[in-house]
Amino acid sequence: MRATKNLTQTTDASAETITDELLDAESTLPLVFPKEKCRPSLRTFDRWRKAKIIPSIKLGSLRYFSPRAVKSALLARQVGGVK
């Protein structure tokens, strides 16, 4: 299951591309957290998945993530600032 549509969202600082593709955790992290210094570890990302903070899709023994859904789930937990 693969969607080829790319969506571009602009922020105050820079433009970033979030895809509709289903990706593994290692590929999803750089899209959701473009700055390497601010990126959580794979272990933290997996903890968030287990705690149901971020959504995932399980196919067989593999887990896939939609970068757009992950970013939306994290933004829904935002405290303070502009939403």
C-alpha positions as CSV (number, residue, x, y, z in Angstrom):
1,M,0.0,0.0,0.0
2,R,1.8,3.1,-1.2
3,A,0.5,6.5,-1.9
4,T,2.6,8.7,-4.2
5,K,1.0,12.1,-3.3
6,N,3.3,14.6,-1.5
7,L,2.0,17.5,0.5
8,T,4.1,20.5,1.1
9,Q,3.5,22.4,4.3
10,T,5.2,25.7,5.0
11,T,6.3,26.9,8.4
12,D,7.8,30.2,9.6
13,A,11.3,28.8,9.4
14,S,11.4,26.5,6.4
15,A,9.4,24.3,4.0
16,E,9.1,20.6,4.7
17,T,7.6,17.7,2.7
18,I,5.4,15.2,4.5
19,T,4.4,12.2,2.4
20,D,1.4,9.9,2.5
21,E,3.6,6.8,2.2
22,L,3.8,4.2,4.9
23,L,7.4,4.0,6.2
24,D,9.4,2.3,8.8
25,A,10.4,4.1,12.0
26,E,13.9,5.0,10.7
27,S,12.5,6.6,7.6
28,T,9.7,8.4,9.4
29,L,11.9,10.1,12.1
30,P,13.8,12.5,9.7
31,L,10.5,13.6,8.0
32,V,8.8,14.4,11.3
33,F,11.9,15.8,13.0
34,P,14.0,17.4,10.3
35,K,16.6,18.8,12.7
36,E,18.9,16.0,13.8
37,K,19.7,17.6,17.1
38,C,15.9,17.6,18.0
39,R,15.2,14.1,16.8
40,P,14.3,11.5,19.4
41,S,15.9,8.1,19.4
42,L,14.4,5.0,17.8
43,R,13.9,3.7,21.3
44,T,11.9,6.7,22.3
45,F,9.9,6.6,19.1
46,D,9.1,2.9,19.9
47,R,8.0,3.8,23.5
48,W,5.7,6.5,22.1
49,R,4.2,3.8,19.8
50,K,3.7,1.3,22.6
51,A,2.1,4.1,24.8
52,K,-0.2,4.9,21.8
53,I,1.1,8.4,21.6
54,I,1.8,8.0,17.9
55,P,-0.2,5.8,15.5
56,S,1.2,2.8,13.6
57,I,0.0,0.1,11.3
58,K,1.1,-3.5,11.9
59,L,1.3,-5.8,8.9
60,G,2.6,-9.2,10.0
61,S,5.5,-8.7,12.3
62,L,6.4,-5.3,10.8
63,R,5.3,-1.8,11.9
64,Y,4.7,1.1,9.5
65,F,4.0,4.8,10.2
66,S,2.4,7.6,8.2
67,P,4.6,10.6,8.8
68,R,1.6,12.9,8.4
69,A,-0.4,10.9,11.1
70,V,2.6,10.9,13.5
71,K,3.1,14.6,13.1
72,S,-0.7,15.3,13.7
73,A,-0.7,13.1,16.8
74,L,2.3,14.9,18.2
75,L,0.8,18.3,17.4
76,A,-2.5,17.3,19.1
77,R,-0.5,17.0,22.4
78,Q,1.0,20.5,22.0
79,V,0.9,22.6,25.2
80,G,1.1,26.4,24.8
81,G,2.1,28.3,21.7
82,V,0.1,28.7,18.6
83,K,-1.8,25.6,17.4
